[in-house]
Amino acid sequence: MTSLEALVAFNMLPKIGPVRVRRLLEAFGNPAAVLGAPPDRLMRVDSIGEETAKILHAWQDHADPAAEIREAAERGITIVTQDDDGYPSPLRDAYDPPLLLYVWGEIEARDRHAIGIVGSRRATHYGTQTTKKLSYQLAQSGFTIISGLARGIDTAAHEAAIAASGRTIAVIGSGLGKLYPPENLGLAEKIAAGFGAVVSEFPLNTAPDKQTFPMRNRIVAAWSRALLVVECPAWSGALITANLATEYGKPVFAVPGPIDKPTSAGCNQLIRDGATLVADASHILDDLGELPFARKASALEPAAEIPALPEDEAAVFAAVTSDESPVDRIIERCGLPAHVVSGTLMKLEMRRLVRAFPGFRYARR
């Protein structure tokens, strides 16, 4: 049995979570040795009782790891363990990191620079539009947007990140073979086709239930550099994610809403409890400081060389000086069409590289 097969088997067993597996691996050294151990030896490990030991000893009654790995490969899904380079580095620092992840799409190194965006499944027009605006701005600034593929706020966050040609990760509360909600299959396919990845810690054919969603929420909270709650009532799964983010030491941001609307009661309470009020993406960017795409300048490195930007953005940025310049002058300097320059200047402003002044004038920050 390979190490991957043993880990997949662990992940398919009932009542065997990441913390117990970690203790077992510390005691036995490798996963195959755990599965081959007698019950009395297993019970010497902290928190492994008789019932758990019997499940581990009779693991073949519960799991067929070879078939699971084969089905994942047939579906184009990669199984990533904590020993693999592709495992998200922020998750390794969590108290109970997922034993493994099923990944549909690609996780990239830059996805460690992620902002979680969560909120109500029953989003209002206000919540949806606000989510689209903030997610679009943050994705254009270089952050990966992480959410749960749920209806409402989650869907709007993923869609806006794609519209910004950014990265987005959907962490779902079911197996990838039982994708939920089913009406978001098209969105999931688009994410996996080049905009990020759809991720689950659950075996392929795991149906969603009341336990899987809180488990999903901890991944969103642990993976994110910061968490933004856009809209939610007083009782919401988004608040669970916010509490987890606080426990992980991550900054929590919240969008305020009308005081007479129950749909905003959760966000307003978060702000009262200490979450940072957000009305624009710049509030988050200012708090987080350095943007993910920027390199730190040395004393000998000119500011113009700091950003690593796409071709058009680099050309427009090079045409902007430290002195205020009218947009016509910038167009003349870079030689690009006016509509391209205007759109690119907006992107550079969102990325905190240029500052806009009255009269359509711009200068470097």
N, C-alpha and C positions, 0 to 999 in steps of 0.2 A: 504494500500500500504506500502510495506517495504521500508526502506531507500535505499537498493540496487536497487529495482525496480525504485524508483524515480530518482536515479543517472543515471541509464541506460536510462531512458526516457530523461533526460537532454541531455545526450550524443548523442541521436538520433535526437535531434531537430536541424533544420537549423538555422544558425546565432546566436547560443548560445554557446559561447566559454568558456574556463576555467575561464577567468578573470571575465566575467559577472556572471557566476554561483557563484563564490566566493563572489561577492558583494551581490547577492541575498540571499545566505545562511547567510551572516553577518546580513542582514536586517530581515530575517524571522526565522532564527534559525535552521530549518531543511528542507530538500528537499521536503517532502510531503506538507508542508505548502505553499511552493512557487507555486506548481502546483495547489493548491486549491484556490489561491488568485485571486481576481477580477482584471481586467486590470488596473483600476485607481490606485489601491494600488501598483501594480507592477511598474507602471510608476513613482512612487516616488523614486525609486532606481536609483542611478546615472548610466547613459548610457543605461537605459532601456526605449526605445521609444515606440511609439504606435504600430509599426509593431512587435517588439519583444514581447511586452505584449500580443498581440493577438495570437502569436504563442504559448506562454507559456500557455495561458488560454485554447487554443484549442489543447493541447498537444496530446490528444488521436487521432487526425486526422493524426499525423505524426509518432507516436511511439506505439509499442506494447512491452513494456519491459518484460512482463512475457514470451512471445514467444521467445524473444531474449535470455533471461536467459536459457530457456529450450533448445534452439538450441545449445547454447554454451556448456551446460552440455553434450548433446548428442555427441558433437564433441570432448569431453575430454578437453575443454578449461575452464580455471578458470578466473573469472572476479574479479580483485583486485582493491579496492578503496583506497583512501588516508588514511582511518582509519584502514586499515588492516596491520598486521605485515609484510606481504609479499610485500608491496609496496616499491619500491626501495628508500632508504633514500636520496640519492643525488638529486632525482627529487623534493622532498618536498621543497628544497631551491630555486627552479627555480621561476621566476616571474609568469609564466603561466604553472604550472605543469599539466599534463594530469588529467582529472577528474577521470578517471579509466583506467585500462589496461586489455586487453584481453591477457591471457598468455597461450601459448601452450608449455608445458614442465614445468620446475621448475626454479623459481628464488630463489637463495640461498643468505644468508647473505654475503658470500664472494664476491658476484657479485658487491658489492659497490666498490671493488678494480678493477676498469675497465679502460681499455685504448681503446678509439675509434680509429678505423683505417678506413679511407675513401679514395676515389680516383675515377678515371675515370671509366666509364662503358666500354670504349673502351681502355682497358689496353694493353700496349705493352708487349712483352716478358720480357723486363727489369722490368717493373712495377709489373708484376705478380710474377716473381721470387723474387724480392726484398720484396714484401708483404709477400710471403710465409716464407721467411727467418725470417723477423722481427716478424711476428705474431707467428710463432713457438717458437722463443726464448722468447717472452714476455709471452706466455701462459705457457711455462715450468717454468717461473719465478714466477708463481702464479697469474698473472693478468688474469681477464676475458676480452676477446676480444669482443668489441661491434662494429657492423657495420650494414649495411642496407639491406643485402641479395640481393643487385643489382648485375647485371653482372659485370665482370671485377674485380677490386680491392676488392670490398666487398666479392665476392665469394671466392677469394683466401685467404682472411683473415680468414673467417669462416672455410674453409677447413684445413688450416694450424693449427688452434687452436685445431680442432678435431684430426688431426694427432699427435699433441703433447699430446693427452689425457687431454687437458685442458678444460676450460669453454668458451662458446661463447654465446652472446645474439644477435639475429637478430631483429632489429626494422624495421618494414615494413611500407610502405606508402600506405597501403590498408587495408581492413578488412581481417581477417584470413580466411574467406570463399571465398575471391577473391584474394588469394595469388599471389603476383607479384614479379618477373617474374615467370610464370608458370613452366618454365624449371628447376627452383630451388626447386620444391616441394620435390624432393628426399633429397636434402641437408637440407631443413627445417625439414623433418621427422627425419633425423639423429640427428639434433641438439636437437629436442624435446624429442628424445628417451633416452637421458641420458647425453648429453653434454651441456645443457643449456636450452634456451627457445627462442621461436619466439614470439614477442610481438607487439601489435598494440593498439593504443588508439581509433581506429575507429570501429563503429559497424560492425558486422560480414560480411555483404554483401556490404560493401563500395568499389566501384571501385577506382583505383588510378587515380589521376588527378594532375594538376599543383599546386594545393594548398596543397595536402596531403603530398607531398615529403618534402617541406620546414618545415612542421609541424613535420614530422618524424625526420628531421635533428636536430631540437632543443632538442629532447629527447636524441639523441646520444650525443650531446654536453653537456647537463646538467648532464647526468648520468656518463660520463667519468671523471676520475681524470685528464686525459690529452688526447689530440687528436693528432694523427699522420696522416698526409696527404702524401701519397706515390707518386702519379702521377696524375696530372690533367692539363688540358689546362687553358688558361687565363680566360675563362668563364666556370664555373663548379659549380654544386651543392656542391661539396666538399669544395669550397671556402666559400659558405654560412655557412656550418657547422663550418669551421674554424673561421669565424667572430663571430658566436654565441658563440663558446667556449671562444673566447677572451672577449666577453661581460660578460660571466659567471665567468671570472677570472681564466680560466683553461689554463695551459701551452699548447702551440701549437708547434709541431715538424713537420718538412718537410724533405723529401728525395730530394736531388738535382738531376737534370738531365741534359742531354746535352743542351747547350745553343742554339743550332740550331734546336731543336726539339719542335714543338708547344705543344706536349703532356706533356712536363715538364714546360711549361711557368708559370703555376699557382703556382707550388711548388717553383720555383726559385724566383718568386715575393714574396711569403710568407717569404722566407728567407731574402730577401732584406728588408722586412717590419718588421723584428724582430723575426720571428719564428726560433727555434733552428734547426740547420742543423743536420741531423741524417744519419749516415752510418752504424750503428750497434746498436743493442738493448741496449748495455751497455751505450750508450749515454743517453738514456731515463732513464734507471735504476739509473744511477749516479745522474741525476737531481732530480728524485722523492725521492731518499733516501731510507728509510726503505721499505723492500719488504713486501707484504701483508701477507705472511705466517709466518713472523718472530715475535717473542715476544721480547719486550725490556728486556735486562738483568739488573738485580739489582746488587748492589755491591757485594752481596753474591752468585750470580748465575754464575757458570762457563760458559764460552762461548760455550762449547760442548753441553749444554742443550738448547741453544737458538732455533734452528730450530725444528719444528714439521714436520717430514719428513716421506714418505713411508718407508717400511721396508728395501728394498735394499739400498735406498739412505742413510738412517740412518746408516746402517752397513758400507757402504763405507766411509761416513763422519767420523765415529768413528775411522776408520783406517788411516785417514789423520791427521798428527800432525802439529804443528806450524813450524817444521823444514822440509826442502825439502826432499821428499821421492820419490824414483823411483817407477813407476807404478807396477813393479814386487813385490816390498815390500808391497805395498798396497793390491795387490791381495792375497798375502800370509797371511796378517793380517786378512782380512775379510772373506777369504775362498769362495768367489764367483767366477764364471767363468770369464775368462779374458774379454770376449766381454761384459758381464754385467758391470764389473767394468769400462771399457773404456767409455761405453755409459753413465754410471751414473756420472763419473767424469765430463763429458761435461755438464750434467745437473747442477751439483753443481757449476761449473764454471759460467754458465749462471745466476745462482741464487746468484752469488757474495759471495759464501761461501768458495770456494777454488780458489787458483791462480795457473796457469800453468807456468812452467819454461822450458827452453830448456832441451832437453834430456829426455822428458816425465817424468818430476818430478813435484810433486804437494805439496802444503802446504796450511794450513788454512789461510784465510785472517785475 
